Protein backbone atom coordinates (compact mmCIF):
# COMPACT_ATOMS: atom_id res chain seq x y z
CA UNK A 1 0.00 0.00 0.00
CA UNK A 2 2.87 2.39 0.67
CA UNK A 3 4.71 2.04 -2.66
CA UNK A 4 1.97 3.69 -4.78
CA UNK A 5 1.73 6.57 -2.29
CA UNK A 6 5.51 7.09 -2.40
CA UNK A 7 5.42 6.95 -6.20
CA UNK A 8 2.74 9.67 -6.27
CA UNK A 9 4.85 11.87 -4.00
CA UNK A 10 7.88 11.43 -6.28
CA UNK A 11 5.77 12.21 -9.36
CA UNK A 12 4.69 15.42 -7.62
CA UNK A 13 8.35 16.37 -7.17
CA UNK A 14 8.62 15.55 -3.48
CA UNK A 15 11.92 14.02 -2.41
CA UNK A 16 11.64 10.88 -0.31
CA UNK A 17 14.36 9.69 2.08
CA UNK A 18 15.04 6.21 3.47
CA UNK A 19 15.86 7.11 7.08
CA UNK A 20 18.08 5.21 9.54
CA UNK A 21 19.61 2.97 6.86
CA UNK A 22 21.89 0.37 8.41
CA UNK A 23 19.60 -0.56 11.29
CA UNK A 24 16.70 -2.93 11.84
CA UNK A 25 14.87 -3.87 8.67
CA UNK A 26 17.17 -2.15 6.16
CA UNK A 27 17.08 -4.19 2.98
CA UNK A 28 19.35 -3.78 -0.02
CA UNK A 29 16.65 -5.14 -2.32
CA UNK A 30 14.21 -2.58 -0.96
CA UNK A 31 16.52 0.24 -2.07
CA UNK A 32 16.04 -0.78 -5.68
CA UNK A 33 12.25 -0.99 -5.38
CA UNK A 34 11.47 2.14 -3.39
CA UNK A 35 10.95 5.45 -5.24
CA UNK A 36 13.39 7.34 -3.00
CA UNK A 37 15.81 10.19 -3.66
CA UNK A 38 17.95 10.02 -0.54
CA UNK A 39 19.57 7.41 1.67
CA UNK A 40 20.16 8.55 5.26
CA UNK A 41 22.91 6.53 6.96
CA UNK A 42 22.12 5.92 10.61
CA UNK A 43 24.39 7.57 13.16
CA UNK A 44 25.52 4.10 14.30
CA UNK A 45 27.34 3.81 10.96
CA UNK A 46 28.91 7.29 11.29
CA UNK A 47 29.83 7.29 14.99
CA UNK A 48 32.94 5.05 14.69
CA UNK A 49 34.40 7.05 11.76
CA UNK A 50 37.23 7.49 10.82
CA UNK A 51 37.87 3.87 11.93
CA UNK A 52 38.77 1.83 8.82
CA UNK A 53 36.21 -0.95 9.30
CA UNK A 54 33.43 1.62 9.73
CA UNK A 55 34.68 3.44 6.66
CA UNK A 56 34.44 0.26 4.59
CA UNK A 57 30.75 -0.11 5.43
CA UNK A 58 29.96 3.57 4.79
CA UNK A 59 31.85 3.48 1.49
CA UNK A 60 29.94 0.38 0.36
CA UNK A 61 26.62 2.08 1.16
CA UNK A 62 27.71 5.21 -0.72
CA UNK A 63 28.80 3.25 -3.80
CA UNK A 64 25.46 1.44 -3.84
CA UNK A 65 23.52 4.69 -3.39
CA UNK A 66 25.53 6.37 -6.16
CA UNK A 67 24.77 3.49 -8.54
CA UNK A 68 21.06 3.97 -7.76
CA UNK A 69 21.27 7.77 -8.23
CA UNK A 70 20.61 8.57 -4.58
CA UNK A 71 21.94 11.36 -2.40
CA UNK A 72 23.54 10.13 0.86
CA UNK A 73 23.14 11.86 4.22
CA UNK A 74 25.51 10.99 7.07
CA UNK A 75 23.44 11.34 10.26
CA UNK A 76 24.97 12.09 13.65
CA UNK A 77 28.13 13.89 12.51
CA UNK A 78 29.67 15.35 15.66
CA UNK A 79 33.37 15.84 14.86
CA UNK A 80 35.47 17.28 12.06
CA UNK A 81 37.12 13.84 11.68
CA UNK A 82 33.72 12.21 11.12
CA UNK A 83 32.74 14.92 8.64
CA UNK A 84 35.95 14.57 6.63
CA UNK A 85 35.70 10.77 6.62
CA UNK A 86 32.02 10.77 5.60
CA UNK A 87 32.65 13.22 2.76
CA UNK A 88 35.71 11.31 1.62
CA UNK A 89 33.76 8.05 1.57
CA UNK A 90 31.03 9.47 -0.66
CA UNK A 91 28.39 11.01 1.59
CA UNK A 92 26.84 13.96 -0.25
CA UNK A 93 25.27 15.62 2.80
CA UNK A 94 26.06 15.86 6.51
CA UNK A 95 23.66 16.16 9.44
CA UNK A 96 24.52 16.46 13.10
CA UNK A 97 25.62 18.56 16.04
CA UNK A 98 28.88 19.52 14.34
CA UNK A 99 26.82 21.67 11.99
CA UNK A 100 24.12 22.82 14.41
CA UNK A 101 22.03 21.80 17.37
CA UNK A 102 18.26 21.62 16.72
CA UNK A 103 16.86 25.10 16.12
CA UNK A 104 13.47 26.78 16.14
CA UNK A 105 12.15 27.63 12.67
CA UNK A 106 13.07 31.33 12.84
CA UNK A 107 16.60 30.58 14.06
CA UNK A 108 17.05 27.95 11.34
CA UNK A 109 15.92 30.46 8.73
CA UNK A 110 18.41 33.02 10.01
CA UNK A 111 21.21 30.44 9.96
CA UNK A 112 20.41 29.38 6.40
CA UNK A 113 20.25 32.96 5.12
CA UNK A 114 23.54 34.01 6.79
CA UNK A 115 26.74 33.96 4.72
CA UNK A 116 28.61 30.68 5.13
CA UNK A 117 31.28 30.60 7.83
CA UNK A 118 33.06 27.68 6.17
CA UNK A 119 35.29 28.26 3.19
CA UNK A 120 34.02 26.79 -0.12
MARTOR-956991 format. One record per residue (C-alpha): residue number from 1; residue in three letters; x, y, z. Coordinates in steps of 0.02 Angstrom, whole numbers, always signed. Example, Ala and Ser with C-alpha at 12.3 -4.5 7.8 and 13.67 -1.06 7.14 Angstrom:
    nr   rest       c1       c2       c3
     1    ALA     +615     -225     +390
     2    SER     +684      -53     +357
This chain:
    nr   rest       c1       c2       c3
     1    UNK       +0       +0       +0
     2    UNK     +144     +120      +34
     3    UNK     +236     +102     -133
     4    UNK      +98     +185     -239
     5    UNK      +87     +328     -115
     6    UNK     +275     +355     -120
     7    UNK     +271     +348     -310
     8    UNK     +137     +484     -313
     9    UNK     +242     +594     -200
    10    UNK     +394     +571     -314
    11    UNK     +288     +611     -468
    12    UNK     +235     +771     -381
    13    UNK     +418     +819     -359
    14    UNK     +431     +778     -174
    15    UNK     +596     +701     -120
    16    UNK     +582     +544      -15
    17    UNK     +718     +484     +104
    18    UNK     +752     +311     +173
    19    UNK     +793     +356     +354
    20    UNK     +904     +260     +477
    21    UNK     +980     +149     +343
    22    UNK    +1094      +19     +421
    23    UNK     +980      -28     +565
    24    UNK     +835     -147     +592
    25    UNK     +743     -193     +433
    26    UNK     +859     -107     +308
    27    UNK     +854     -210     +149
    28    UNK     +968     -189       -1
    29    UNK     +832     -257     -116
    30    UNK     +711     -129      -48
    31    UNK     +826      +12     -103
    32    UNK     +802      -39     -284
    33    UNK     +612      -50     -269
    34    UNK     +573     +107     -169
    35    UNK     +547     +272     -262
    36    UNK     +669     +367     -150
    37    UNK     +791     +510     -183
    38    UNK     +897     +501      -27
    39    UNK     +979     +371      +83
    40    UNK    +1008     +427     +263
    41    UNK    +1145     +327     +348
    42    UNK    +1106     +296     +531
    43    UNK    +1219     +378     +658
    44    UNK    +1276     +205     +715
    45    UNK    +1367     +191     +548
    46    UNK    +1445     +364     +564
    47    UNK    +1491     +365     +750
    48    UNK    +1647     +253     +735
    49    UNK    +1720     +352     +588
    50    UNK    +1862     +374     +541
    51    UNK    +1893     +193     +597
    52    UNK    +1939      +91     +441
    53    UNK    +1811      -48     +465
    54    UNK    +1671      +81     +486
    55    UNK    +1734     +172     +333
    56    UNK    +1722      +13     +229
    57    UNK    +1537       -5     +271
    58    UNK    +1498     +179     +240
    59    UNK    +1593     +174      +74
    60    UNK    +1497      +19      +18
    61    UNK    +1331     +104      +58
    62    UNK    +1386     +261      -36
    63    UNK    +1440     +162     -190
    64    UNK    +1273      +72     -192
    65    UNK    +1176     +235     -170
    66    UNK    +1276     +318     -308
    67    UNK    +1238     +174     -427
    68    UNK    +1053     +199     -388
    69    UNK    +1064     +388     -412
    70    UNK    +1030     +429     -229
    71    UNK    +1097     +568     -120
    72    UNK    +1177     +506      +43
    73    UNK    +1157     +593     +211
    74    UNK    +1275     +550     +354
    75    UNK    +1172     +567     +513
    76    UNK    +1248     +605     +682
    77    UNK    +1406     +695     +626
    78    UNK    +1484     +768     +783
    79    UNK    +1668     +792     +743
    80    UNK    +1773     +864     +603
    81    UNK    +1856     +692     +584
    82    UNK    +1686     +610     +556
    83    UNK    +1637     +746     +432
    84    UNK    +1797     +728     +332
    85    UNK    +1785     +539     +331
    86    UNK    +1601     +539     +280
    87    UNK    +1632     +661     +138
    88    UNK    +1786     +566      +81
    89    UNK    +1688     +403      +79
    90    UNK    +1551     +474      -33
    91    UNK    +1419     +550      +80
    92    UNK    +1342     +698      -12
    93    UNK    +1263     +781     +140
    94    UNK    +1303     +793     +325
    95    UNK    +1183     +808     +472
    96    UNK    +1226     +823     +655
    97    UNK    +1281     +928     +802
    98    UNK    +1444     +976     +717
    99    UNK    +1341    +1083     +599
   100    UNK    +1206    +1141     +720
   101    UNK    +1101    +1090     +869
   102    UNK     +913    +1081     +836
   103    UNK     +843    +1255     +806
   104    UNK     +674    +1339     +807
   105    UNK     +607    +1381     +633
   106    UNK     +653    +1566     +642
   107    UNK     +830    +1529     +703
   108    UNK     +852    +1397     +567
   109    UNK     +796    +1523     +436
   110    UNK     +921    +1651     +500
   111    UNK    +1061    +1522     +498
   112    UNK    +1020    +1469     +320
   113    UNK    +1012    +1648     +256
   114    UNK    +1177    +1701     +339
   115    UNK    +1337    +1698     +236
   116    UNK    +1430    +1534     +257
   117    UNK    +1564    +1530     +391
   118    UNK    +1653    +1384     +308
   119    UNK    +1765    +1413     +159
   120    UNK    +1701    +1339       -6
